[in-house]
Amino acid sequence: MWRDERLLSHFKRNLQPTLTYWSVFFSFGLCIAFLGPTLLDLRCQTHSSLQEITWVFFSQQFCILVGSSMGGVFKKTLKLCLFILFISSLVISLVFAIIPFCGHVGVLAMVMAIAGLAMGCIDTISNMQLVKIYQQDSAVFLQVLHFFMGFGALLSPLIADPFLSDTNCIQSNNTQNGSRNLEHIRNSLVPHNPGNVSHYVLPLQGPTITQVSYAFWIMAAINLPVPIAVFLLMYKNRMVPGCSNQSGTLLSADELAMETQKENEGSNTGVEEAVVEPCEEKDHGVNTLCCQSKKFWNAPYSFFAIHACGAFVLFMSDGIVGEYSGFVYSYAVEQPLYLAHKTAGYLPSLFWAFITFGRLISIPVSYKLAPRSMLFINLTGVVVAFLFLMLSQNSVAGLFTGTAFLGLFLSSVFPSMLAYTEDILNYKGCATTLLVTAAGMGEMVLQILVGMVIQTEGSYSFLVCGVSLASLAFTLFIVLNVLDSLQPRASKDTTCKTPELGREADPYQR
């Protein structure tokens, strides 16, 4: 990638904002993965039951969806986007610091709801800004963005692990029975399906012995440089109150696009002319509809179908991530495998490790392959991985191998689909909010639905649900390809800007 002088020059011009968005997404990953491993210690801290503490999961996930939808509202100006990112990343550090002082499950759920709103805003705005900056080159940088999220999600459980209680952290006469099953309960807990551990009774009263507070304070300290980085970006671009509105040193995506056109075509068109020039409605109006709501309801069916297909593919793929990571442990300890609790506990970690590894290797691969090609390989691989898991259901080695390959193929579905859908829509940031919200909704809803199916039909239905969801996602991707081929593609006329984007260029004028 770095031998491409055009791409390298583009990256160098936007080095600080790009690194800032990547660091903010690391903050997102750090916050999204800590709750599962620490949930039993938080149960002790709040003296709540297993059923009550799982509401903390729900409050976080639901507010992530709300925050993802809210994030699209803040896209009008860069100043507003950076301000929301600064507040959101600062909130995450404060949440980490406050959690040890939450003595009631309701208070903890409220704190996690606030964190969820911040995470949802981060998810939408970071993806949207990278798409706006890099446009047709955004696939590579989106892969890096999601690698940082995976790295943060991998790091937070490792930070928490030394501080987790090995025995029941509420001391009472009934502690010994619960302590024998503590590791099994921790691995079996699924955010939106507490029924699989409801038969375990853990003490609610007694002295609490837990050191998990130190893990949260360490994560708060690790995350603290992130809001500082966002603040420095705002300060450099004169977006902090009290600073002059003189020019900064960065270039907006619009200005970069105009400079690129000048280099390629030798045009002498001025900046004002490029920004003000109105867009023609072409490609069935898809170019301008996302930014001009008054024309939204006059859009052709293809406009809505493209959004719907992209959203449902991510609904299915992220739902698979949620249900597989949540239920693979429970599947492994039951028939026909009956794995030991400790051995089965490695499966979710293996799954997430290969998701992170897949995102890492997707960075150079995405430079060579188009997002559509990567999606075809990924979704085909997900279907094949589930079929392999079904065929090797009696093999422990087959389960571990299939889990690794499933994580590998699922790893880059989201950034590839975002880049592909935005490419169809000519990089206006139209679909980002919808795709991010659909992915989060799939992770929450499908986990509930698959949990209900497993309870009624048995553990084998876990794999049947997986292959069904993967096949449906692949089918919808084929439909999206058909819609793409039927739609005339816009010429990459980057001088055609909407009024919103034109105004957004002001803070970046040199």
Solvent accessible surface area in square Angstrom, and as a share of the most:
residue,aa,sasa,rsa
1,M,44,0.20
2,W,124,0.44
3,R,230,0.84
4,D,36,0.19
5,E,124,0.55
6,R,113,0.41
7,L,3,0.01
8,L,36,0.18
9,S,44,0.28
10,H,26,0.11
11,F,23,0.10
12,K,133,0.56
13,R,81,0.29
14,N,2,0.01
15,L,78,0.39
16,Q,49,0.22
17,P,2,0.01
18,T,0,0.00
19,L,86,0.43
20,T,5,0.03
21,Y,1,0.00
22,W,19,0.07
23,S,29,0.19
24,V,0,0.00
25,F,1,0.00
26,F,25,0.10
27,S,0,0.00
28,F,8,0.03
29,G,0,0.00
30,L,0,0.00
31,C,0,0.00
32,I,46,0.23
33,A,25,0.19
34,F,0,0.00
35,L,1,0.00
36,G,29,0.28
37,P,32,0.20
38,T,0,0.00
39,L,0,0.00
40,L,5,0.02
41,D,0,0.00
42,L,0,0.00
43,R,2,0.01
44,C,2,0.01
45,Q,26,0.12
46,T,9,0.05
47,H,71,0.32
48,S,2,0.01
49,S,29,0.19
50,L,6,0.03
51,Q,69,0.31
52,E,83,0.37
53,I,0,0.00
54,T,7,0.04
55,W,156,0.55
56,V,0,0.00
57,F,16,0.07
58,F,76,0.32
59,S,18,0.12
60,Q,1,0.01
61,Q,21,0.09
62,F,97,0.41
63,C,19,0.11
64,I,10,0.05
65,L,15,0.07
66,V,54,0.31
67,G,0,0.00
68,S,1,0.01
69,S,53,0.34
70,M,73,0.33
71,G,0,0.00
72,G,14,0.13
73,V,102,0.58
74,F,37,0.16
75,K,50,0.21
76,K,131,0.56
77,T,60,0.35
78,L,4,0.02
79,K,104,0.44
80,L,65,0.33
81,C,0,0.00
82,L,0,0.00
83,F,96,0.40
84,I,25,0.13
85,L,0,0.00
86,F,44,0.18
87,I,67,0.34
88,S,5,0.04
89,S,0,0.00
90,L,55,0.28
91,V,31,0.18
92,I,0,0.00
93,S,7,0.04
94,L,93,0.46
95,V,5,0.03
96,F,0,0.00
97,A,35,0.27
98,I,80,0.41
99,I,0,0.00
100,P,19,0.12
101,F,151,0.63
102,C,3,0.02
103,G,54,0.52
104,H,113,0.50
105,V,25,0.15
106,G,34,0.32
107,V,73,0.42
108,L,0,0.00
109,A,20,0.16
110,M,128,0.57
111,V,18,0.10
112,M,0,0.00
113,A,20,0.15
114,I,86,0.44
115,A,0,0.00
116,G,0,0.00
117,L,59,0.29
118,A,8,0.06
119,M,0,0.00
120,G,0,0.00
121,C,7,0.04
122,I,0,0.00
123,D,18,0.09
124,T,0,0.00
125,I,0,0.00
126,S,0,0.00
127,N,0,0.00
128,M,0,0.00
129,Q,4,0.02
130,L,0,0.00
131,V,0,0.00
132,K,18,0.07
133,I,17,0.09
134,Y,1,0.00
135,Q,26,0.12
136,Q,96,0.43
137,D,19,0.10
138,S,1,0.01
139,A,9,0.07
140,V,7,0.04
141,F,1,0.00
142,L,0,0.00
143,Q,0,0.00
144,V,14,0.08
145,L,0,0.00
146,H,6,0.03
147,F,38,0.16
148,F,60,0.25
149,M,25,0.11
150,G,1,0.01
151,F,88,0.36
152,G,0,0.00
153,A,11,0.08
154,L,59,0.30
155,L,45,0.22
156,S,0,0.00
157,P,39,0.24
158,L,115,0.57
159,I,23,0.12
160,A,0,0.00
161,D,90,0.47
162,P,99,0.63
163,F,49,0.20
164,L,24,0.12
165,S,16,0.11
166,D,134,0.69
167,T,77,0.45
168,N,1,0.01
169,C,6,0.03
170,I,0,0.00
171,Q,63,0.28
172,S,44,0.28
173,N,156,0.80
174,N,105,0.54
175,T,18,0.11
176,Q,133,0.59
177,N,83,0.42
178,G,2,0.02
179,S,25,0.16
180,R,163,0.60
181,N,40,0.21
182,L,9,0.05
183,E,92,0.41
184,H,27,0.12
185,I,0,0.00
186,R,32,0.12
187,N,36,0.18
188,S,4,0.03
189,L,19,0.09
190,V,0,0.00
191,P,26,0.16
192,H,25,0.11
193,N,15,0.08
194,P,37,0.23
195,G,32,0.31
196,N,40,0.21
197,V,0,0.00
198,S,55,0.35
199,H,128,0.57
200,Y,46,0.17
201,V,124,0.71
202,L,14,0.07
203,P,14,0.09
204,L,72,0.36
205,Q,135,0.60
206,G,30,0.29
207,P,94,0.59
208,T,50,0.29
209,I,111,0.57
210,T,39,0.23
211,Q,110,0.49
212,V,0,0.00
213,S,23,0.15
214,Y,117,0.44
215,A,0,0.00
216,F,0,0.00
217,W,99,0.35
218,I,70,0.36
219,M,0,0.00
220,A,13,0.10
221,A,67,0.52
222,I,64,0.32
223,N,0,0.00
224,L,86,0.43
225,P,78,0.49
226,V,8,0.05
227,P,3,0.02
228,I,90,0.46
229,A,31,0.24
230,V,0,0.00
231,F,79,0.33
232,L,94,0.47
233,L,1,0.01
234,M,10,0.04
235,Y,116,0.44
236,K,74,0.31
237,N,2,0.01
238,R,87,0.32
239,M,6,0.02
240,V,25,0.14
241,P,119,0.75
242,G,89,0.85
243,C,37,0.22
244,S,58,0.37
245,N,146,0.75
246,Q,128,0.57
247,S,49,0.32
248,G,6,0.06
249,T,92,0.53
250,L,8,0.04
251,L,8,0.04
252,S,9,0.06
253,A,14,0.10
254,D,6,0.03
255,E,10,0.05
256,L,3,0.02
257,A,11,0.09
258,M,4,0.02
259,E,29,0.13
260,T,45,0.26
261,Q,39,0.17
262,K,69,0.29
263,E,126,0.57
264,N,113,0.58
265,E,117,0.53
266,G,57,0.54
267,S,33,0.21
268,N,152,0.78
269,T,44,0.26
270,G,35,0.33
271,V,45,0.26
272,E,129,0.58
273,E,105,0.47
274,A,3,0.03
275,V,29,0.16
276,V,116,0.66
277,E,77,0.34
278,P,113,0.71
279,C,28,0.17
280,E,128,0.57
281,E,107,0.48
282,K,64,0.27
283,D,18,0.10
284,H,103,0.46
285,G,10,0.09
286,V,1,0.00
287,N,5,0.03
288,T,2,0.01
289,L,9,0.04
290,C,28,0.17
291,C,29,0.17
292,Q,43,0.19
293,S,93,0.60
294,K,165,0.70
295,K,54,0.23
296,F,66,0.27
297,W,208,0.73
298,N,126,0.65
299,A,14,0.11
300,P,41,0.26
301,Y,201,0.76
302,S,26,0.17
303,F,4,0.02
304,F,71,0.30
305,A,32,0.24
306,I,0,0.00
307,H,21,0.10
308,A,42,0.33
309,C,12,0.07
310,G,0,0.00
311,A,9,0.07
312,F,106,0.44
313,V,0,0.00
314,L,0,0.00
315,F,31,0.13
316,M,17,0.08
317,S,2,0.01
318,D,32,0.16
319,G,0,0.00
320,I,1,0.01
321,V,19,0.11
322,G,1,0.01
323,E,0,0.00
324,Y,0,0.00
325,S,22,0.14
326,G,10,0.10
327,F,5,0.02
328,V,0,0.00
329,Y,1,0.01
330,S,18,0.12
331,Y,6,0.02
332,A,0,0.00
333,V,23,0.13
334,E,78,0.35
335,Q,117,0.52
336,P,67,0.42
337,L,24,0.12
338,Y,146,0.56
339,L,22,0.11
340,A,65,0.50
341,H,85,0.38
342,K,148,0.63
343,T,49,0.29
344,A,0,0.00
345,G,17,0.17
346,Y,122,0.47
347,L,0,0.00
348,P,27,0.17
349,S,70,0.45
350,L,46,0.23
351,F,0,0.00
352,W,78,0.27
353,A,39,0.30
354,F,63,0.26
355,I,2,0.01
356,T,11,0.07
357,F,101,0.42
358,G,1,0.01
359,R,21,0.08
360,L,81,0.41
361,I,68,0.34
362,S,7,0.05
363,I,29,0.15
364,P,81,0.51
365,V,60,0.34
366,S,7,0.05
367,Y,72,0.27
368,K,162,0.69
369,L,67,0.33
370,A,58,0.45
371,P,27,0.17
372,R,109,0.40
373,S,47,0.30
374,M,10,0.05
375,L,0,0.00
376,F,101,0.42
377,I,85,0.43
378,N,11,0.06
379,L,3,0.02
380,T,49,0.29
381,G,6,0.06
382,V,2,0.01
383,V,28,0.16
384,V,85,0.49
385,A,6,0.04
386,F,0,0.00
387,L,83,0.41
388,F,85,0.36
389,L,3,0.02
390,M,38,0.17
391,L,159,0.79
392,S,22,0.14
393,Q,54,0.24
394,N,115,0.59
395,S,43,0.27
396,V,61,0.35
397,A,73,0.57
398,G,6,0.06
399,L,5,0.02
400,F,49,0.21
401,T,56,0.33
402,G,1,0.01
403,T,0,0.00
404,A,11,0.08
405,F,101,0.42
406,L,0,0.00
407,G,0,0.00
408,L,39,0.19
409,F,50,0.21
410,L,9,0.04
411,S,2,0.01
412,S,2,0.01
413,V,2,0.01
414,F,16,0.06
415,P,0,0.00
416,S,1,0.00
417,M,0,0.00
418,L,0,0.00
419,A,3,0.02
420,Y,8,0.03
421,T,0,0.00
422,E,0,0.00
423,D,31,0.16
424,I,7,0.03
425,L,0,0.00
426,N,25,0.13
427,Y,16,0.06
428,K,16,0.07
429,G,1,0.01
430,C,18,0.11
431,A,0,0.00
432,T,0,0.00
433,T,31,0.18
434,L,77,0.38
435,L,0,0.00
436,V,3,0.02
437,T,20,0.12
438,A,13,0.10
439,A,4,0.03
440,G,15,0.14
441,M,81,0.36
442,G,0,0.00
443,E,39,0.18
444,M,17,0.08
445,V,48,0.27
446,L,11,0.05
447,Q,10,0.04
448,I,61,0.31
449,L,86,0.43
450,V,5,0.03
451,G,0,0.00
452,M,111,0.49
453,V,53,0.31
454,I,31,0.16
455,Q,105,0.47
456,T,107,0.62
457,E,127,0.57
458,G,33,0.31
459,S,16,0.10
460,Y,90,0.34
461,S,13,0.09
462,F,0,0.00
463,L,1,0.00
464,V,60,0.35
465,C,22,0.13
466,G,0,0.00
467,V,21,0.12
468,S,59,0.38
469,L,23,0.11
470,A,2,0.01
471,S,48,0.31
472,L,82,0.41
473,A,1,0.01
474,F,54,0.22
475,T,74,0.43
476,L,37,0.19
477,F,3,0.01
478,I,71,0.36
479,V,62,0.36
480,L,0,0.00
481,N,29,0.15
482,V,77,0.44
483,L,32,0.16
484,D,6,0.03
485,S,85,0.55
486,L,135,0.67
487,Q,9,0.04
488,P,76,0.47
489,R,108,0.39
490,A,14,0.11
491,S,75,0.48
492,K,105,0.44
493,D,54,0.28
494,T,29,0.17
495,T,16,0.09
496,C,15,0.09
497,K,10,0.04
498,T,1,0.01
499,P,80,0.50
500,E,47,0.21
501,L,19,0.09
502,G,7,0.07
503,R,147,0.54
504,E,15,0.07
505,A,1,0.01
506,D,92,0.48
507,P,38,0.24
508,Y,14,0.05
509,Q,62,0.28
510,R,168,0.61
